[in-house]
Amino acid sequence: MFRLGVGYKERIINHPLHHPQFEVDESAITTGVVTMAYAAYKYWLSK
């Protein structure tokens, strides 16, 4: 498990996850996918 920051750097206020005005910086999706794929790769490589 890891924490993926999805807030906007240039904004003063980033609303929390369950807030009605919460918005995701979708560029973080790439980081999450790459991290999970690498973790799966390392896991299966160690078997």
Secondary structure, DSSP 8 states (H G I E B T S, - for coil): ------S-TT-S----TTSTT----TTHHHHHHHHHHHHHHHHHHT-
